[in-house]
């Protein structure tokens, strides 16, 4: 899956995505690149190392679209309000679970699994864990068969830095503003690491 993510990223870069407005870059990233990596992962049990790898690859691909080093600060997801790839996978798992609940046959299987002992590798146990982490009432989910509104929490960006980056986005068409953005994002990287 990672090779598809990078093939699509390189194709977008070749076609000049770096000159597009950040909102366009963000939209293309969310609608084209993230699905390339996360397709089918809602069916997989991922360990922490795999989850971190998926997140790091998506962060690197997003930074590549903006022409900044993969070693730069991880502000893009915060500024552009983009969930981490692992959050997208969790959301896809919850959406799949809701679709399974709405089908009478699969709903009976889920209820049977709940009535018997769940193994740590079961899909239903994963959903229970996700609900617990996101403070979603699992039993209300079972009854209503729809997801409540929930939000993922991200680290905070210093206010003055956020304001400066948003101002740059307003004047993105100017090459000097795009360069200023790159410099701000890479200000903590030693010169030998910048690619």
C-alpha positions in Angstrom: 0.0 0.0 0.0 2.9 2.4 0.8 4.2 2.1 -2.8 0.8 3.3 -4.1 0.8 6.2 -1.8 4.3 7.3 -3.0 3.5 6.6 -6.7 0.4 8.9 -6.4 2.4 11.5 -4.4 5.2 11.6 -7.1 2.6 11.9 -9.8 1.0 14.9 -8.1 4.4 16.6 -7.6 5.3 16.0 -11.2 2.1 17.7 -12.3 2.7 20.8 -10.3 0.7 20.4 -7.1 3.2 22.4 -5.1 1.9 25.6 -6.9 -1.7 24.9 -5.9 -3.3 26.6 -2.9 -2.9 24.7 0.4 -6.7 24.0 0.5 -6.4 22.3 -2.9 -3.4 20.3 -1.8 -5.2 19.3 1.4 -8.2 18.2 -0.6 -6.2 16.1 -3.0 -4.2 14.6 -0.2 -7.3 13.5 1.7 -9.3 12.3 -1.3 -6.5 10.6 -3.4 -3.5 9.8 -1.2 -4.9 8.7 2.1 -7.3 6.2 0.5 -4.3 4.7 -1.4 -2.7 3.8 1.9 -5.7 3.0 4.1 -7.8 1.0 1.6 -8.8 -2.3 3.3 -7.0 -1.5 6.5 -10.3 -1.4 8.4 -10.3 -5.2 8.1 -6.8 -5.5 9.6 -5.6 -5.7 13.2 -2.6 -3.3 13.3 0.0 -3.1 16.1 1.5 0.1 17.4 4.5 -0.1 15.2 2.4 -0.5 12.0 0.2 2.3 13.0 3.1 4.7 13.6 4.6 3.6 10.2 1.3 4.4 8.4 1.2 7.8 10.1 4.8 8.6 9.4 4.4 7.7 5.7 1.3 9.9 5.3 3.0 12.8 7.1 6.0 12.5 4.8 3.8 12.3 1.7 1.9 15.5 2.8 5.2 17.3 3.5 6.4 16.2 0.0 3.4 17.9 -1.6 4.4 21.1 0.1 8.1 20.7 -0.8 9.3 20.6 2.8 11.6 18.1 4.4 10.1 15.0 6.0 12.2 16.0 9.1 10.3 19.3 9.4 7.8 20.0 12.1 4.5 18.1 12.0 2.3 21.2 11.8 0.5 20.5 8.5 -2.1 18.2 9.9 -2.9 20.8 12.6 -3.0 23.8 10.2 -5.0 22.0 7.5 -7.3 20.1 10.0 -6.3 16.8 8.5 -6.7 13.7 10.7 -3.8 11.3 11.1 -4.0 8.2 8.9 -4.6 6.0 11.9 -7.6 8.1 12.8 -8.9 7.6 9.3 -8.5 3.9 9.7 -10.4 3.9 13.0 -13.1 6.0 11.4 -13.3 3.5 8.5 -13.6 0.6 11.0 -16.5 2.3 12.8 -18.2 3.0 9.5 -17.8 -0.6 8.5 -19.2 -1.7 11.9 -22.3 0.5 11.4 -22.9 -1.0 7.9 -22.5 -4.5 9.4 -25.1 -3.6 12.1 -27.6 -2.5 9.5 -27.5 -5.9 7.8 -29.7 -8.5 9.6 -27.3 -11.4 8.9 -24.1 -9.7 10.0 -25.9 -8.0 12.9 -26.8 -11.5 14.3 -23.2 -12.6 14.0 -22.0 -9.4 15.9 -24.6 -10.0 18.7 -23.6 -13.7 18.9 -20.0 -12.6 19.3 -20.9 -10.2 22.0 -22.9 -12.8 23.9 -20.0 -15.2 23.8 -16.5 -14.4 25.0 -14.6 -12.0 22.7 -11.0 -12.7 21.8 -8.6 -9.8 21.7 -8.2 -10.3 17.9 -11.9 -10.1 17.1 -13.3 -7.2 15.1 -15.9 -6.5 17.7 -13.3 -6.2 20.4 -11.4 -3.7 18.2 -14.6 -1.6 17.9 -15.1 -1.8 21.7 -11.5 -0.5 22.1 -12.0 2.3 19.6 -15.2 3.3 21.3 -13.5 3.4 24.6 -10.6 5.5 23.3 -13.0 8.0 21.7 -15.5 8.1 24.6 -18.3 6.7 22.4 -21.0 4.7 24.1 -20.8 1.3 22.4 -24.2 0.1 23.5 -25.9 3.2 22.2 -24.0 2.6 18.9 -25.5 -0.9 18.8 -29.0 0.4 19.4 -29.0 3.5 17.2 -26.8 2.0 14.4 -25.3 5.4 13.7 -22.1 7.1 14.7 -22.4 10.0 17.1 -20.3 13.1 16.4 -16.8 12.8 17.8 -13.6 14.6 17.3 -9.9 13.6 17.3 -7.7 15.7 19.5 -4.4 17.1 18.2 -1.5 18.9 19.8 -1.8 22.6 19.9 0.3 24.9 17.6 1.7 28.1 19.1 -0.8 30.8 18.3 1.6 33.3 16.8 3.1 30.6 14.5 -0.4 29.4 13.5 -1.4 33.0 12.6 1.8 33.6 10.6 1.3 30.4 8.6 -2.4 31.2 7.9 -1.3 34.6 6.6 1.2 32.9 4.3 -1.6 30.7 3.0 -3.6 33.8 2.0 -0.7 34.9 -0.2 0.3 31.4 -1.4 0.5 32.5 -5.1 3.6 34.5 -4.3 6.8 32.5 -4.6 8.4 34.4 -1.7 5.5 33.4 0.6 5.9 29.7 -0.3 9.6 30.0 0.4 8.8 31.7 3.8 6.5 28.8 4.6 9.2 26.2 3.9 11.7 28.2 6.1 9.2 28.3 9.0 8.4 24.6 8.7 12.1 23.7 8.5 13.5 26.1 11.1 14.4 23.3 13.6 16.3 21.0 11.1 20.1 21.0 11.0 21.3 22.0 7.5 22.8 18.6 6.9 19.4 16.9 7.2 17.5 19.2 4.8 16.9 17.4 1.5 
